[in-house]
Amino acid sequence: MMLGDLIKAWRQKRDLSVRDAAPQFDVSAATLSRLENGRPIDADTQLKLIVMLFTRPNREQASDEAIDRAINREEAPDDHHRDDVPVVP
């Protein structure tokens, strides 16, 4: 699960457009769109988004539920799993 997928799940749960959600994370809509589409953004911005997504006290429980659903929907293809590499839960 990539950060962009988690942000997108959070945003979609609230029926927000990228343009509407971006100010809540203090980033531009272009930056949020880049992240959601798997394109690179700078590490400082990624860290800021992680902190805001998971630690802001005003986040609703719905945020956690949306993230859980996004994570549970993802199934890794078998060809990406190697038996000699430990899997961290």
C-alpha positions as CSV (number, residue, x, y, z in Angstrom):
1,M,0.0,0.0,0.0
2,M,1.5,3.3,-1.1
3,L,1.0,6.6,0.7
4,G,-1.0,7.9,-2.3
5,D,-3.4,5.0,-2.0
6,L,-4.0,5.8,1.6
7,I,-4.5,9.5,1.0
8,K,-6.9,8.7,-1.9
9,A,-8.9,6.3,0.3
10,W,-9.2,9.0,3.0
11,R,-10.2,11.6,0.4
12,Q,-12.8,9.4,-1.3
13,K,-14.4,8.4,2.0
14,R,-15.2,12.0,2.5
15,D,-16.3,12.6,-1.1
16,L,-13.6,15.2,-1.6
17,S,-11.9,16.2,-4.8
18,V,-8.2,16.5,-4.9
19,R,-8.6,20.3,-5.0
20,D,-10.8,20.2,-1.9
21,A,-8.6,17.8,0.0
22,A,-5.2,19.4,-0.7
23,P,-5.6,22.4,1.7
24,Q,-6.4,20.0,4.5
25,F,-2.9,18.5,4.0
26,D,-1.3,21.9,3.4
27,V,-0.2,20.9,-0.1
28,S,-1.2,22.0,-3.6
29,A,-3.7,20.0,-5.6
30,A,-1.0,19.2,-8.1
31,T,1.2,17.7,-5.4
32,L,-1.7,15.6,-4.1
33,S,-2.6,14.4,-7.6
34,R,1.1,13.5,-8.3
35,L,1.2,11.4,-5.1
36,E,-2.1,9.7,-5.8
37,N,-1.0,8.8,-9.3
38,G,2.3,7.2,-8.1
39,R,4.5,10.0,-9.2
40,P,7.4,11.2,-7.0
41,I,7.1,14.0,-4.5
42,D,9.8,15.3,-2.2
43,A,10.6,13.3,1.0
44,D,9.8,16.3,3.3
45,T,6.3,16.6,1.8
46,Q,5.8,12.8,2.1
47,L,6.7,12.9,5.8
48,K,4.4,15.8,6.4
49,L,1.5,14.0,4.8
50,I,2.2,10.8,6.8
51,V,2.3,12.8,10.1
52,M,-0.9,14.7,9.2
53,L,-2.7,11.5,8.1
54,F,-1.9,9.4,11.1
55,T,-1.4,11.8,14.0
56,R,-3.6,14.8,13.7
57,P,-6.0,14.8,16.6
58,N,-9.0,16.0,14.5
59,R,-8.9,13.0,12.2
60,E,-12.2,11.1,12.5
61,Q,-12.5,7.4,13.1
62,A,-13.8,7.2,9.5
63,S,-10.3,8.0,8.4
64,D,-8.9,4.9,10.0
65,E,-11.8,2.8,8.6
66,A,-11.1,4.1,5.1
67,I,-7.5,3.3,5.4
68,D,-8.2,-0.2,6.7
69,R,-10.5,-0.8,3.8
70,A,-7.9,0.4,1.3
71,I,-5.3,-1.9,2.9
72,N,-7.6,-4.9,3.0
73,R,-8.6,-4.5,-0.6
74,E,-5.0,-4.7,-1.8
75,E,-3.8,-8.2,-2.6
76,A,-0.1,-8.6,-3.6
77,P,0.4,-10.7,-6.7
78,D,2.2,-14.0,-6.0
79,D,5.1,-13.1,-8.3
80,H,6.1,-10.2,-6.0
81,H,6.5,-12.5,-3.0
82,R,9.8,-14.3,-2.5
83,D,10.1,-17.1,0.0
84,D,13.6,-16.1,1.0
85,V,12.5,-12.6,2.0
86,P,10.8,-12.3,5.4
87,V,7.4,-10.7,5.3
88,V,6.8,-8.1,7.9
89,P,3.2,-7.8,9.0
